[in-house]
Amino acid sequence: MKKIPIRLLPLAICFLPLALFAQKTSVQNIDRRVEDLLAKMTVDEKIGQLNQAAGDISTGTDVKQDNLLNQIRAGRVSSVISHTNFSNKITMQRAAVNETRLGIPLVFGFDVIHGYKTIFPIPLAQAATWNMAAIEASERIAAAEAAADGQNWAFSPMVDITHDPRWGRVMEGAGEDPYLGSRVAEARVRGFQGDDLSLPNTLAACAKHYAAYGFPEGGREYNTVDMSDQRLRQTVLPPFEAAARAGSATFMNAFNTLNGVPASMNKYLVTDILRGEWGWKGLVVSDWDSFGETIKHGAAEDDADASAKCLSAGSDMDMAGGTFQRGLKKALEQGRVTQAQLDEAVRRVLRLKFSLGLFDDPFRYLDPKRREQTLEKPEYRQASRAMAAESMVLLKNDGGLLPLNAGGPFKKIAIIGPYADSRGNKDYMSFWTLGLGMRQYDSTKVVTPAMALKPALEALGFEVTITPVCLDAACTEVDYSAALNAARAADLVIACIGERGIDCGESRSVSTLELPRGQERLVQIAARGNKPAVVVLFNSRPLSFPWISENVPAILVAWQPGFEAGNALTDVLTGKVNPSAKLPVTFPRSTGQIPMYYNHLGTARPQTRLGEIWTSGYLDLPNTPAYPFGYGLSYTTFSYSDLKLNKSVINKSETLEASITVTNTGKVAGEEVVQCYIRDLFADISRPVKELKGFEKIKLAPGESRTVTFKLKEKDLGYWNHQSKFKADAGKFKVFVGGNSSEVKEAEFELK
């Protein structure tokens, strides 16, 4: 029987039942097919496979380009980024498989950051759940929706650690800790890719931004990064290595220079560590025009120079810049790159496409019926609501003010603030919800606090008023007056304040962490006369609010919680959901304390009291944070007792077991994140005062106790030294277990 090239199959056949394509292709078979195809390709066709073109959403520098469809027909496009028109994707794929010489299908990439059509809480909020199963499930839903809408490749997870919350993309990661960040990275990769990347409801994951993008000077997006190799390996690289071990199909270069070398042409990062030490074999894609930006960094002379340096470093695909299209062939002709280097990059691109099943069925992600059946299922909204409620962190609850119930002392409640009932600016979400469009989106899909909280409280017997103020600008005296009048007429104020959704994400850095647009004064005025208040923060980063921390009895960090903002907030404030989230990032008292993170090094001159001179401290502010890493309250209370070690001395082949009893000492059931930290007391170099090495989220009924055990091995006690060697030193260690990084029980042991 004559074999029909897949590019000539009619579209109807491409929509045959998925079971016909369900058999997973072996690695050996993929490699054979890649080599067969590679042998047929011209140099121009190979370079075309390394080019990713921009679709209909521009997320970076404007790039001049020819008509996209004509580029595809000419074999100059391998992938399309940020295209949202479903029927256009079918047209483009037809052109690729039917109108080019070899019929190589396109792969469609998209920034799937916290949901696709159904919007979940921002990634930083999801990390606050410390619930890896829930995080994986949220990405599974995002993958199902994006794949049904024709996307094959998610530019996620972002696994950058950061110690500077001024940086706008802190919202996109898991916070400040490499251990928690590693666990979250693994969960996200599993969620996107599942167990079989060839299934049509999965996406290829992309760990980004490799590397050190979260440490820009001044917290400014795209800025310079300079750090020691020891810090790079100890703090920055662990989540990337975890993503690689979890099987992330792709990695993305960072925009920044690292110690003077742009990440896109950094051979040490890409070839020596990623491909060499870790043995990872996937595809590395640039960030938006980051190959071309090596010229702007002053590290490359022109397109040929940039192409040669980036390809030689081990980077493969050029995102939206056209640098390879303009310069790679010239670099090849000049002998600055070899045919073998070009072929290896193309192999990685083709291998990804085979792994996604695109050669077996180029239209498997472009089935209109499956799209209609998959997008925005009601159960997806329920999952978003549950995740949002679980991500909200209770910072303060003096006097048990929350939860609100019919038997309390309050009858009249005033809900005030810019986020009481916002219908614009992507509020309760973020800039990174591109599946909905850029600024224009269907705001009726978002449940605001006014829509959900007001009727729920009224059903409990409260009288509720809504007073939106400071909607899209700094608060004025008119706003303050309206808030004061609303507060005077009420027994309790709920102030919904924070950040706009469009202020969250790439290129959204800030110079201060203070509440923007006069919102802290708004709360001060509304709370005049000791009016009890609940502050709900819709934020994408740690913020500084000293007056509120000192004077307001109840504070809830709701983050940017997604579509189900109002419903999730209602679940928490009324006690349907007992808060269990813990901070994945430190909240400083002031911007001036940055960088502030829990796992800092000790100092030879610690400050023991405020204002003490000749010590490492401030004259006007304590060194301590407003709220530490791992912190979060519940509507119940937990006690920790009987920390026990199975041994006081272990050798390097043995396992230390640290066990502790946790008891719910309150009156309602609740969940607690039990956290385990260590400190190496005497090492070859100074070591952090605490390092997270394990955690477990448990649920306890009132009065119930449970013993939680953490197992620590030699690798958990090791570190990267100043000579870039990983080692564990014999000597004394401390182990700490508790409900946050500050309040812990401790014990000591020795490693022989």
C-alpha positions in Angstrom: 0.0 0.0 0.0 1.3 3.4 -1.0 2.1 5.6 2.1 0.4 9.0 1.9 2.4 11.9 3.3 0.6 13.3 6.3 0.7 16.8 4.8 -1.6 15.7 2.0 -4.3 14.2 4.3 -7.6 16.0 4.1 -8.6 17.9 7.3 -11.5 15.6 8.0 -9.1 12.6 8.4 -7.0 14.7 10.8 -10.0 14.8 13.1 -10.3 11.0 13.3 -10.8 9.6 16.8 -7.8 10.2 19.1 -7.6 6.5 19.9 -6.1 6.0 16.5 -3.1 8.1 17.6 -3.0 7.0 21.2 0.0 4.7 20.9 3.1 6.4 22.4 6.0 6.6 20.1 9.2 5.2 21.5 12.3 7.3 21.9 14.2 5.1 19.5 11.6 5.4 16.8 11.5 9.2 17.3 15.3 9.4 16.9 15.2 7.3 13.7 12.4 9.5 12.2 14.3 12.7 13.2 17.5 11.5 11.4 15.5 10.4 8.3 14.0 13.9 8.1 17.1 15.8 9.0 19.0 14.1 6.1 16.5 15.5 3.6 16.7 19.1 4.8 18.5 22.0 3.3 20.4 24.6 5.3 17.6 27.1 4.8 15.0 24.6 6.0 17.1 23.9 9.0 17.4 27.5 9.9 13.6 27.9 9.4 13.1 25.2 12.1 15.0 27.4 14.6 12.7 30.4 14.0 9.7 31.2 16.1 7.4 34.0 14.8 5.1 36.3 16.7 1.4 35.8 16.5 -1.3 38.3 17.2 -0.2 39.3 20.8 3.0 41.3 21.2 4.5 40.8 24.6 7.8 42.5 23.9 9.7 44.7 21.5 7.9 45.3 18.2 9.5 43.1 15.5 9.2 43.9 11.8 8.2 40.8 9.9 6.8 39.7 6.6 3.3 38.3 6.3 3.2 35.4 8.7 1.4 33.0 6.4 3.9 33.7 3.6 6.8 33.0 5.9 5.2 29.7 6.8 4.8 28.7 3.2 8.4 29.6 2.6 9.5 27.2 5.3 10.9 30.0 7.4 8.8 29.4 10.5 8.9 26.5 12.9 6.7 27.8 15.7 4.3 30.6 16.4 4.1 32.3 19.8 1.0 34.0 21.2 -1.6 33.4 18.6 -5.1 33.2 19.9 -7.3 32.9 16.8 -8.2 29.2 16.5 -9.3 29.1 12.9 -6.1 31.0 11.9 -4.0 28.3 13.6 -5.8 25.7 11.4 -5.0 27.8 8.3 -1.3 28.1 9.4 -1.0 24.4 10.1 -2.5 23.5 6.7 0.1 25.8 5.1 2.9 24.2 7.0 2.0 20.6 6.3 0.5 21.0 2.8 2.4 23.8 1.2 6.0 23.3 2.2 8.4 20.8 0.7 8.8 18.5 3.8 5.4 19.2 5.5 6.9 19.8 8.9 4.1 20.9 11.3 4.2 24.0 13.4 4.2 24.1 17.2 2.2 26.8 18.8 3.6 28.3 22.0 1.8 30.5 24.6 2.3 32.0 28.0 0.0 29.8 30.1 0.8 31.4 33.5 -2.1 30.9 35.9 -4.9 29.3 33.8 -5.8 29.7 30.2 -9.5 30.5 29.7 -10.3 29.6 33.3 -8.1 31.9 35.5 -6.6 30.5 38.7 -4.7 32.5 41.4 -1.3 33.9 40.4 1.5 31.3 40.8 2.9 33.0 43.9 -0.5 32.6 45.5 -0.6 28.9 44.4 2.8 28.4 46.1 1.2 29.8 49.3 -1.0 26.7 49.5 2.1 24.5 49.9 -0.2 21.9 48.3 1.7 20.3 45.4 -1.3 18.1 44.3 -3.5 21.1 44.0 -0.8 23.0 42.0 -0.4 20.1 39.7 -4.1 19.8 39.2 -4.4 23.5 38.3 -1.8 23.1 35.6 -3.6 20.0 34.3 -6.7 22.1 33.8 -4.7 24.9 32.2 -3.1 22.4 29.9 -6.4 20.8 28.9 -7.9 24.1 28.0 -4.8 25.5 26.1 -4.3 22.2 24.2 -8.0 22.2 23.2 -7.5 25.8 21.9 -4.6 24.7 19.6 -1.6 25.5 21.9 1.1 22.8 22.2 3.7 24.5 24.3 3.4 26.4 27.6 6.1 29.0 28.4 5.8 28.0 32.0 6.6 27.3 34.8 8.7 30.3 35.8 10.9 28.9 38.5 13.0 32.0 39.2 13.8 32.6 42.9 13.9 36.2 43.9 14.8 38.2 47.0 13.5 41.5 45.6 9.7 41.9 45.5 10.0 45.2 43.7 10.5 43.0 40.6 7.2 42.7 38.8 7.5 39.0 38.0 7.7 37.9 41.7 4.0 37.0 41.2 5.0 34.4 38.5 7.2 32.3 40.7 7.1 30.4 44.0 8.9 33.0 46.1 12.3 33.1 47.8 13.1 29.6 48.8 14.9 27.1 46.5 13.5 24.0 48.2 9.8 25.1 48.0 10.5 26.4 44.5 11.9 23.1 43.5 8.8 21.2 44.7 6.5 23.7 42.9 8.6 23.4 39.7 8.2 19.6 39.7 4.4 19.9 40.3 3.9 22.4 37.5 5.9 20.3 35.0 3.9 17.2 35.9 0.7 19.2 35.5 1.5 20.4 32.1 3.1 17.3 30.6 1.4 14.4 32.5 3.0 11.0 31.9 2.8 11.1 28.1 3.5 14.2 26.2 2.0 12.7 23.0 -1.5 12.8 24.5 -3.5 15.7 23.0 -4.5 17.2 26.4 -0.9 18.0 27.4 1.5 20.8 26.8 5.3 20.8 26.6 6.5 22.7 29.7 9.2 25.4 29.5 11.3 26.1 32.7 12.2 29.8 32.7 14.1 32.1 32.9 17.5 30.3 32.8 19.1 31.8 34.8 19.2 34.3 37.7 16.5 36.5 36.2 15.0 37.1 39.6 18.1 39.0 40.9 18.1 42.1 38.7 19.9 45.1 40.2 17.3 47.6 41.7 14.5 45.1 41.1 14.3 46.5 37.5 13.1 44.1 34.8 15.7 43.0 32.3 18.5 44.5 34.4 22.0 43.3 35.2 22.7 40.3 37.5 26.0 39.8 39.2 26.5 37.0 41.8 28.9 34.4 42.9 28.8 30.9 41.5 28.2 29.6 45.0 25.0 31.6 45.3 24.0 30.7 41.8 24.2 27.0 42.6 22.8 27.2 46.1 19.8 29.5 45.5 19.1 30.0 41.8 19.7 26.6 40.1 17.9 24.1 42.3 14.4 24.7 40.9 15.8 24.5 37.4 17.5 21.2 38.1 14.2 20.0 39.7 12.3 20.9 36.5 14.9 19.2 34.4 14.7 16.0 36.5 10.9 16.2 36.3 11.3 16.0 32.5 10.5 19.6 31.4 10.6 19.3 27.6 12.1 22.8 27.1 14.0 25.6 28.9 14.0 29.3 28.1 16.9 31.7 28.3 16.8 34.7 30.6 17.0 38.2 29.3 19.7 39.3 31.7 23.4 39.2 31.7 24.9 37.0 34.4 28.3 38.2 35.5 28.6 40.0 32.3 27.6 37.3 29.9 24.0 37.4 28.4 22.2 34.2 29.4 21.3 33.4 25.8 25.0 33.0 24.9 26.1 31.7 28.3 27.9 28.4 27.5 28.5 27.8 31.2 24.8 27.8 32.0 23.4 26.0 28.9 26.1 23.5 27.8 28.2 22.9 30.9 25.5 22.8 33.6 22.1 22.1 31.9 23.2 19.7 29.2 26.5 18.6 30.8 26.1 18.2 34.6 22.4 17.5 34.5 22.3 15.5 31.3 19.2 17.2 30.1 18.5 16.7 26.4 15.6 19.1 25.6 15.1 22.3 23.5 16.3 25.7 24.7 14.3 28.7 23.3 15.3 32.3 23.6 13.1 34.8 25.4 11.5 37.4 23.2 14.4 38.6 20.9 17.0 37.8 23.6 19.4 36.6 20.9 19.2 40.0 19.2 19.5 41.7 22.5 23.0 40.3 23.0 24.0 43.1 20.5 22.3 45.7 22.7 24.2 44.3 25.7 27.4 45.0 23.8 28.3 41.3 23.8 27.8 40.7 20.1 28.6 42.8 17.1 25.8 41.9 14.7 23.3 39.2 13.8 25.9 36.8 12.6 28.0 37.3 15.7 24.9 36.9 18.0 23.8 33.8 16.1 27.2 32.2 16.3 27.5 32.9 20.1 24.0 31.8 21.0 24.0 28.6 18.9 27.5 27.7 20.1 26.4 28.1 23.7 23.7 25.5 23.2 20.6 27.6 22.7 18.3 26.4 19.9 15.3 28.4 18.9 15.0 32.2 18.3 11.8 33.6 19.7 10.3 36.5 17.7 13.6 38.2 17.0 14.6 37.0 13.5 18.3 37.0 14.5 18.9 33.5 13.2 17.0 34.2 10.0 19.3 37.1 9.3 22.6 35.9 10.7 22.9 32.2 11.2 23.6 31.2 7.6 26.3 33.9 7.4 27.8 32.6 10.6 27.8 29.1 9.1 29.4 30.2 5.9 32.1 32.0 7.9 32.9 28.9 9.8 31.8 30.4 13.2 29.3 27.6 13.7 29.5 24.1 12.3 27.0 22.0 10.4 27.0 19.6 13.3 26.0 22.4 15.8 23.2 23.5 13.4 22.0 19.9 13.0 21.9 19.2 16.8 19.7 22.3 17.4 17.3 21.2 14.6 17.2 17.7 16.1 16.0 19.0 19.3 13.2 21.0 17.6 12.1 18.0 15.5 12.3 15.7 18.5 9.9 18.0 20.4 7.4 18.0 17.5 7.6 14.2 17.2 7.1 13.8 21.0 4.0 16.0 20.9 2.6 13.7 18.2 2.4 16.5 15.6 3.9 14.4 12.8 1.4 11.7 13.4 -1.5 14.1 13.4 -0.7 17.8 12.9 -4.3 18.8 13.7 -4.7 16.8 17.0 -4.7 20.1 18.9 -7.1 21.8 16.4 -10.3 19.9 16.8 -13.3 22.4 17.0 -15.6 19.9 18.7 -13.0 19.1 21.4 -12.4 22.8 21.9 -16.1 23.4 22.4 -16.4 20.5 24.9 -13.3 21.4 26.9 -13.1 25.2 27.5 -14.4 26.7 30.7 -16.1 23.7 32.2 -18.0 24.4 35.4 -15.7 22.0 37.3 -12.7 24.1 36.2 -14.3 27.1 37.9 -14.9 25.1 41.1 -11.2 24.0 41.1 -10.2 27.7 40.7 -12.4 28.7 43.6 -11.0 26.0 45.8 -7.4 26.9 44.9 -8.1 30.6 45.5 -9.6 30.0 49.0 -6.7 27.7 49.9 -4.1 30.3 48.8 -5.4 33.1 51.0 -3.1 33.9 53.9 -4.5 35.1 57.2 -1.9 37.4 58.7 -3.8 38.7 61.6 -7.1 37.9 63.5 -7.0 39.7 66.8 -9.9 38.7 69.1 -11.1 36.1 66.7 -12.8 38.8 64.6 -13.0 36.3 61.7 -14.9 34.3 60.5 -18.0 36.5 60.3 -21.2 34.8 61.5 -24.7 35.6 62.3 -24.1 35.4 66.1 -21.4 38.1 66.2 -21.6 41.6 67.6 -21.9 43.3 64.1 -25.0 44.0 62.2 -24.0 46.6 59.6 -21.0 46.0 57.3 -19.4 48.5 54.9 -17.4 47.0 52.1 -15.1 49.8 50.7 -12.1 50.2 48.5 -11.0 50.0 44.8 -11.4 46.3 44.7 -14.8 45.9 46.3 -16.4 45.7 42.9 -13.8 46.3 40.2 -14.7 45.6 36.5 -11.5 46.6 34.8 -7.7 46.6 34.7 -7.6 42.8 34.9 -8.1 43.2 38.6 -8.1 40.0 40.7 -6.0 38.5 37.9 -2.8 39.8 36.3 -1.3 41.1 33.0 -0.4 37.4 32.4 -3.9 36.3 31.4 -3.3 36.5 27.7 -5.7 33.8 26.8 -8.4 36.4 27.6 -6.7 39.1 25.4 -4.7 42.0 26.5 -6.6 44.9 28.1 -10.0 44.0 26.6 -11.7 41.0 28.1 -15.1 39.8 29.3 -15.1 41.1 32.8 -18.4 39.4 33.5 -16.5 36.2 34.0 -14.9 37.6 37.1 -16.8 37.3 40.4 -16.1 40.4 42.5 -16.4 40.7 46.3 -19.6 42.7 45.8 -21.1 40.0 43.7 -20.5 37.2 46.1 -19.7 38.5 49.6 -22.6 41.0 49.8 -25.4 38.5 49.2 -23.7 35.8 51.4 -23.5 38.2 54.3 -27.0 39.4 53.8 -28.2 35.8 53.9 -26.5 35.6 57.3 -28.6 38.6 58.5 -26.1 41.5 58.0 -26.9 44.8 56.4 -24.2 45.4 53.7 -23.3 48.5 51.7 -20.7 48.7 48.9 -18.7 51.8 48.5 -16.1 51.6 45.7 -13.5 54.4 45.9 -10.0 55.2 44.5 -11.0 53.1 41.4 -8.2 53.9 39.0 -6.1 56.7 40.4 -4.7 58.0 43.7 -7.3 58.4 46.5 -8.7 61.9 46.8 -10.4 63.8 49.6 -13.7 62.9 47.9 -12.8 59.2 48.2 -11.7 59.6 51.8 -15.0 61.4 52.6 -17.1 58.6 51.0 -15.2 55.9 52.8 -15.5 57.7 56.2 -19.3 58.2 55.7 -19.7 54.5 54.8 -17.7 53.5 57.9 -19.6 55.7 60.2 -22.9 54.1 59.2 -21.5 50.6 59.8 -20.4 48.4 62.7 -17.6 46.8 60.7 -15.5 47.8 57.7 -14.1 45.4 55.1 -11.5 47.3 53.0 -10.6 45.7 49.7 -7.3 47.2 48.7 -4.1 46.3 46.9 -2.8 46.4 43.4 -4.4 46.6 39.9 -4.2 43.4 37.9 -2.4 45.2 35.0 0.3 46.2 37.5 1.2 42.5 38.0 3.7 40.8 35.7 6.5 41.5 33.2 7.9 45.0 33.1 5.8 45.9 36.2 8.6 46.7 38.6 8.0 49.2 41.4 10.3 51.4 43.4 8.4 51.0 46.7 6.4 48.3 48.4 4.1 50.8 50.1 0.4 50.4 49.4 -0.1 52.5 46.2 -2.4 55.4 45.6 -3.0 56.4 49.2 -4.8 53.3 50.2 -3.3 52.9 53.6 -4.6 56.4 54.5 -8.0 55.3 53.2 -8.0 52.5 55.8 -6.8 54.9 58.5 -9.7 57.3 57.8 -12.3 54.5 57.6 -11.1 53.1 60.9 -11.3 56.4 62.8 -12.9 56.1 66.2 -11.6 52.6 66.7 -13.9 51.2 64.1 -13.1 47.5 63.7 -11.9 46.6 60.2 -10.9 43.7 58.1 -8.3 44.5 55.4 -8.3 42.2 52.3 -5.2 42.7 50.2 -5.4 41.9 46.5 -1.7 41.9 45.8 0.8 40.3 43.5 3.9 40.8 45.8 4.8 41.5 49.4 3.6 44.9 50.4 4.4 47.2 53.3 1.5 48.5 55.4 2.9 49.4 58.9 -0.1 51.3 60.2 -2.5 48.6 59.1 -0.3 45.9 60.7 -0.3 47.8 63.9 -3.9 48.9 64.1 -6.2 46.7 62.1 -7.4 43.6 63.9 -7.8 41.3 60.8 -5.7 41.1 57.7 -6.1 38.6 54.9 -3.8 38.3 51.9 -6.1 37.3 49.0 -3.4 37.8 46.3 -4.7 38.1 42.8 -7.1 35.1 43.1 -8.5 34.7 39.6 -12.0 34.4 38.2 -13.5 33.2 41.5 -12.1 36.0 43.6 -15.4 37.0 45.3 -16.6 33.4 45.9 -13.3 32.3 47.4 -13.1 35.4 49.6 -16.6 34.7 50.8 -15.7 31.1 51.6 -12.8 32.3 53.8 -14.5 35.3 55.5 -17.6 33.3 56.5 -15.6 30.3 57.7 -16.7 27.9 55.0 -13.0 27.5 54.4 -10.6 27.6 57.2 -7.4 29.5 56.1 -4.4 27.2 55.8 -2.0 29.1 53.5 1.5 30.1 54.4 3.7 32.9 53.0 6.1 31.6 50.3 7.9 35.0 50.6 8.9 37.3 53.4 6.8 40.5 53.9 9.3 43.3 55.0 8.4 46.1 57.3 9.8 48.6 54.8 11.1 48.8 51.2 14.4 49.9 52.8 14.9 46.4 54.2 15.2 44.8 50.8 16.6 42.3 50.2 14.9 40.5 53.0 14.7 36.7 53.1 14.6 34.1 55.9 17.6 32.0 54.7 20.2 34.7 55.0 23.7 34.3 56.3 24.5 35.2 59.9 26.6 38.3 60.7 29.6 38.7 63.0 27.9 41.7 64.5 24.2 40.9 65.0 22.0 43.7 66.4 20.3 42.7 69.7 18.3 45.9 70.2 17.0 48.7 68.0 19.4 51.5 67.4 22.4 49.6 68.7 25.5 50.9 66.9 28.6 48.9 65.8 26.1 46.2 64.7 24.5 45.1 61.5 21.2 46.9 61.7 19.2 50.1 61.3 18.8 53.0 63.7 15.1 53.4 62.9 13.8 49.9 62.1 14.2 46.3 63.5 15.9 43.7 61.3 12.9 41.5 61.6 10.2 41.2 58.9 6.6 42.2 59.3 5.6 38.7 58.5 8.2 35.9 58.1 8.5 33.2 55.4 6.2 30.3 56.1 3.8 32.3 58.2 0.0 32.1 58.2 -2.8 31.8 60.7 -5.9 29.6 61.0 -9.3 29.9 62.6 -8.0 27.3 64.9 -4.6 27.0 66.8 -1.9 24.4 66.7 0.7 23.4 69.3 4.0 21.7 68.6 5.6 19.4 71.2 8.1 16.5 71.8 10.6 17.1 69.0 12.6 13.9 68.9 15.6 12.7 66.9 16.1 9.0 66.3 19.9 9.6 66.8 22.1 12.3 68.1 25.0 11.3 65.9 24.7 10.0 62.3 27.3 9.0 59.7 27.0 10.0 56.1 25.2 6.9 55.0 22.5 7.1 57.7 19.2 8.9 57.8 18.2 11.3 60.6 14.5 11.2 61.6 13.1 14.2 63.3 9.6 13.7 64.7 7.2 16.1 66.3 3.7 16.0 67.7 1.3 18.6 66.3 -2.1 19.1 68.1 -5.1 21.1 67.0 -5.8 23.0 70.2 -8.8 25.0 68.9 -12.4 24.4 68.3 -12.6 23.8 64.6 -10.9 21.4 62.1 -7.9 22.9 60.3 -4.9 22.3 58.1 -1.4 23.1 59.1 1.8 23.2 57.1 4.5 21.6 59.3 7.9 22.9 58.2 11.4 21.4 58.8 14.5 23.6 58.6 18.2 22.9 59.3 21.3 24.9 60.2 24.9 23.8 59.6 26.6 25.4 62.6 30.2 24.9 61.5 31.1 24.6 57.8 33.9 25.6 55.5 31.9 28.7 54.6 29.2 30.7 56.3 25.9 29.0 56.0 22.3 30.3 56.2 20.6 30.7 59.6 17.9 28.4 58.4 17.2 26.3 55.3 13.9 24.6 54.5 14.4 20.9 53.9 10.9 19.5 54.2 7.2 20.2 54.8 4.0 18.3 55.2 0.4 19.7 55.1 -1.8 17.9 57.6 -5.5 18.2 58.6 -6.5 17.8 62.2 -9.9 17.7 64.0 -10.3 19.7 67.2 -8.2 18.0 69.9 -6.5 15.7 67.4 -2.8 15.1 67.5 -0.5 13.6 64.9 3.2 12.8 64.8 5.0 14.1 61.7 8.4 12.7 60.8 11.0 14.3 58.5 13.9 12.2 57.1 17.2 14.0 56.4 20.0 12.4 54.5 23.6 13.6 53.7 22.5 15.4 50.6 20.0 17.4 52.6 22.9 18.6 54.8 25.2 19.4 52.0 25.9 22.7 50.2 27.8 24.3 47.3 31.1 25.7 48.6 33.2 28.6 47.3 35.0 26.2 44.9 31.7 25.1 43.3 31.9 21.7 44.9 28.9 20.1 46.6 29.8 18.7 50.0 28.5 17.9 53.5 30.8 18.8 56.4 31.1 16.7 59.5 30.1 18.6 62.6 27.1 19.9 64.5 23.7 20.8 63.0 20.4 22.1 64.3 17.1 21.0 63.1 14.0 23.2 63.5 10.4 22.2 63.1 7.4 24.5 63.4 4.6 26.4 61.7 6.7 29.1 60.2 10.4 30.0 59.8 10.5 32.0 63.0 8.4 30.0 65.5 10.1 26.6 65.8 11.2 23.8 68.1 14.8 22.9 67.8 17.2 20.1 68.5 20.9 19.4 67.8 22.7 16.5 66.2 26.1 15.7 64.7 27.2 14.4 61.4 30.3 12.1 61.5 
